[in-house]
Amino acid sequence: MGKVIAIANQKGGVGKTTTCINLAASMAATKRKVLVIDLDPQGNATMASGIDKYQVASTAYDLLVDELPVEQIVERETSGGYHLIAANGDVTAAEIRLMEVFAREVRLRTALAPVREHYDYIFIDCPPSLNLLTVNAMSAADSVLVPMQCEYFALEGLTALVDTISKLAAVVNPSLKIEGILRTMFDHRNRLSNEVSDQLKGHFGDKVYRTVIPRNVRLAEAPSFGSPAMYYDKSSQGAKAYLALAGEMLRRSEHQATATDNAEHTV
């Protein structure tokens, strides 16, 4: 069964969508079957995947509100080699419509249940706010990946997000946990960045990925060409960093699976 990871941060501009599409493309490059769900009405993940958000026949709105099956709305031909459920401005209306329906917090979880076994990873690009769309993402997810810049106010935002994850776990998804914290747009020459990075590692330990995503022009340019960085410029530091992140995630997953197997055999 595929692992569902929500990529979220209540603070905007931290590289959330960049992380979603580049990590998905990197996983797809390792022959994993990957689905990206764009839940942000801005549709940036959709456009960066080479799909015109203004021309798509169906979006996440149809999945959440009209309950169309994933197979009917998924885009299979993306520039990153993964499948995509697109988003555009229509998704804004989904939040309003969901307020009127029963079990509105788990619509996405219900929709994904029939297809989880078809994918190795499902990444959900969340809007930069705690709304009903984000709640749906976290209700459906096994874990939350948190991209963040190493700056002072980011720590406050992270504290609020961790509190939100704990509350949602208590109410709608008891198995929800933090998948990892990813340092993005990192500049090793910046003293504050290094200080915040040290604080993160001191507080969250191995939840902080060893892989660091640097500030990189190619990462910033690639979305305007409708492509993940590895297909825009595979030699760029940004593309290499996300490939490294995918490798680190796969190793962590294998280690966890081995630990679980050993524990079961011990019992």
N, C-alpha and C positions, 0 to 999 in steps of 0.2 A: 504494500500500500504506500502511495506517495506521501512524502512529508510536505506539510503545508506551512509555509513561513510568511508571516505578515511583516512587511518592511515599513516601519512606522517611526515617526517622531513628530510630536506636536509643534515643533519649531520648523519653519520652512527654510529652504535654502541650505540644507545640510547634505545634499547629495543622495537623497532618498530614491528618486526615480533613476538617477544615474547608476546607483547601486543595483536597483532591481533589474534593469535591462542588461547591464554588463555582467552581472553575476549569472543571470539566466542564460546569456549567450555563452559564457564560459562553461557552464554546466552542460549545455547542449553540445558544445565542442568536444566534451568527453564522452559523447554518445548517450548521455542521459536524456530521458524524455521529460521535457519541461513545459509547463504552462504558466504564462504570466496573466494575471488578472489586474487590469487597470481600473481602480476604483476612484481615481481622482478625476473630477469633472473637467479639469484642464486638459486631460488627454495627452499629457506629455509622453508617457510611456508608449502610448499608441503611435504617436508621430515618430518617436525615436526608434520604433520597430519597423519603420518603412510603410506604415499603414496610414492612409489619409483619414483622420477622424471625421471629416466632413462627408466622406463618401461611404462609410461603413453602413451595412444594412441593419446590423444589430449591435447592441452594446450591453454593458453590465446592467443597464436599466431593464432590458428584456429578461435578463437572468433573474434579477431580484424581484421585479414587480410583476411581470407577466409569466414568470416561472417557465420560460422556454428552457429546454434541456441544453446543456453545454455543447453537445454535438451539433446543435443547429446554429449556434452563434459564434463558435470558435473560428478564429482566423488561423489557417494552417501555414500560410506562406508569409513569413516575416523575414526581415533582413538578419535577424539573430539566430535563426534556425529553431526557434521555439514556437509553440502555439500561443495564441493571444486572445483574450476576451477584451475587446476595445472599450474605450470610454470617450465621451465628448460631453458637451453641455447638457445633454439629456439626463445624464447621471445625477445632476443637481436635483431634478424633479423626483428622482427615485427616493431620495431621503424624505421628501414631503409625502409621497404616496405610501411609503412604508409605515408612516405613523398611523395609518388607518387599518393595517392588517394585523392578524393574529400571529404571534411568535415572530415578530419582525426582526428580533435580534439574531435569529438563527437561519434566516433565509439562505444566506450564502453556504452555510454548513450543509444544509439540506440539499442544495443544488449540486454541491461537489461530491456528495457521498457516492453517487453512481459511477463517477469517473476517477476517483482517487487512485484506484488500482492501475489505471492506464498511464500514470505519470510517476516519475521518480521524485520530481520536485514540482511544487506549485508555489509560485511567488506572488504575493498580493501587494501591489503598490497602493498604499493608503494615502488619503488626503492629509494635508498638514494641519489637522485639527481633530479633536475628539468629537465626532458626530456619529450618527447612526450607521454610516458607511464603515467607519473605522471599527465600531462595535461589532458589526457583522464580520469584518475581516478577522478580528481577534477571537470571535466566537468560533470561526471556522478553522483557525490556525492551531497547529501544535505548539508553535513558538513565535517569538517576535525578535526580528533582527533590527537593531537600533543603530542607524548611521548618525554620527555626530561630529561636529567640529570641536577641536580642543580649544575652547575659549570659555571665559568666565561664565557668561549667561547660559551656555550650553549645559553646564552642570545643574543649574536650577531646573532647566527643562527636562533633563534626564531624571531628576528626582521626582518631578511631577508625573512623568511617563511611567516610571517604575511603580509609583503609587496607583496609577490608573490600571496597570496590568494586574496588580494584586487584587484590586477591587473587582475587575472583570473575572478573574479566576475564581473569586469567591461566589460570584453570582451566576455567570453564564458558561464558564469553561474551566472546570477545576484542573485540567491538565495543562493549561497555558503556562508557559515559562519563557524566560529570556533565552533566546538562541545564542545571541552574542552581541557585543558592542563593537562597532566598526569605526575606527578613527578615519575621517575623510578630510580631504583638502588640507592635508597635513604638511607643515613646513618645519623641518628639523632645525632650521636656523632661528625659529621664533621661540624665545624663552618661555613665554606664557603657554604656548602649545605643549612644550615639553613638561612644564609643571602640571598642567591639567592632565596630560597623558599619564604622568606618574601617579596622580591622585586616582585616576580611573583604575589603573592596575592595582593600586593598593586597596581599593574598596571592592572591586568586582573580580579581582584575581583572573582566573583563566577564562572568565566570560568575555574578557577583552581579547579580540583576535590579535594574534601576533602580526598578521598582515596589516599594513598601513597603506591607505590610499593617498597618494601625494596630490598636491595641486598640479594640474596638468592641462595644458592648452588643448591637446587632442581630445581629452575627455569632454571638455566644454564644447568643442567644435562638432564632434561626431553626431549629436542629436539633430543638428540642423541639416545634416545629410541623410537623416532617416536611418541611422546605423549605429550599432554598438561600436565601441572604440576598437575592439579586436578586428573588426572588418573594415574599419575606416583607416586605422594605422596600427597594425599588430605589433610593430616594434616600439610603440610609445610606452612610456612608463606606466601610464594609466591602464592600458590594456594588459600589460604584464602583471600589474598589481591585482586586477580582478581575476586573472587566471590563477594567481597564487592563492587568492582568497577561496576560490572554488576548490583548489587542492586541499587547503586547510580544513574546509568544511567536510569534505569527503573523508579525510583522515579522522576527524573527530567522530563522524558518524560510524565509521568502521570500529573505532576504539570503543564507542558506547555499545555497539552491537556485541562486540567480543566480551565486554564486561558483563552485559546482561546474560549472555550465554553461560559464562563461567559461574555467575551467581545462581542460575537455574540448576546447573549441574551439581553445584555444592549443596543446594537444598535437596 
